[in-house]
């Protein structure tokens, strides 16, 4: 990826157009046509309208729902729960949604202020922490996926929404998407949904750049776990070679220093 290619960093950016990504997940999981309603009012709305709705639990909608850990200590939060509520206010089924963008390293405040104050491009040493995302999110997806597949009403599994570039890096970490067998939506499924900015020729000066979904891949949690624990390793003795190279380098430096005296 080139340094000039834009990457979605803030997760709020993925919530454009009134959390359109949640509507995409709802349409995929339950079928099109269901309105999204804050979780705590969903039953009343369904009964009043006499038609099913999708209850949303998450930040700003109905509060995140905590998943207890097996040991009883600490907890995981699922970013979003979408629950299909029947017209008589009964829970029909639900899915979980995790949203992940990308962590940054370094400080980009000077660059940000340059753009805000004078539209000036100020060079920044900030970077993207790809490895931190992979090593943190994959174990969480496996744990949450295993927990959710035991839920009778979680019939379509868990959805993972992220920038397309994050999806590509995760797939590379897992040895390629082709190694994750495609399965239909089911309790032990995990569906990856990648989003990116629309192409440059579709952007309008002075307007917010729109997002588009350009990746979708459904596999099983068990296959994800297998691939995570069975990654391709580098050649044998790479540490040995690296140590020897460093030692040789130190010897050369010392010899050079002695000769220079």
Phi, psi and omega in degrees: 000132180284157181296336183272352181285124182288143178230136178289119183256308183280129179298334178299330179298328178287347182266023180297162178055049176057051177060049182299330181298328179290325176294322177298316179296316180300315180298321181291318186279318189246349186101156183287158171107352182268133177281149177267131184228138175309136191309314188286347179251002188296319182297314180296320181294316180299316180292319182292320181275346182057042175205153182297150175223168176252117177280133181247122174246119182173178184303122178086355182243310181200013180082142179289145180262129184276137174253118181290146175277158184300322182286347180090350180257133180072184181194160171254149171248136169272133183302315183217142168240126174250121184238125178279120182251128181290170183293347175256016172083020182258138176292120180268308179195170179209163172226159175254149180228124173252138180238129181218132174253243183212139176279155177244156173241153180079187185241127181246012186296322180296321178294319180296313181294327177298319179291318183294315188277323186218010183057031181266137177271112180254124181301138181232148176266004180295149180221184182250131184265077184297315186296323181298322178296312183298312186287339180269316189281325184297312177301324179294318179297320179296313181298310182294322178297319178295322179293316185288332181289351176267000180270124183301326185262001174268083191271347184238006174082211184241145179247138180240114183253130183202167172298149181304321181295325177293317176304314182297320179293321178295318178297321177297319178297330182267004178090013177107143182297332181295341177276353178256098185306133178285133178229159174287166177299131182196172185303325182262022180270151168231127183249118176272131178231114182258139181235148178213170174289148177297157179304157185302325182286355177254002181268148182241126179305133178086356179243153178299132180291128182284160177253155175219146174275125181230008177220136171208125182212123179251125177225187182259152178298322180295322178292321176300317179296317179299313183292325180293325181268002184225056183279159176286131183259155176288181181299157179295147175067027179294324177294316179302314181296320180295319179296314181297320178298316180296318178298316178299322178296319178295319179299315181297320179297316181295319178296320178296318180296319181294320180293332184279347181284000000 
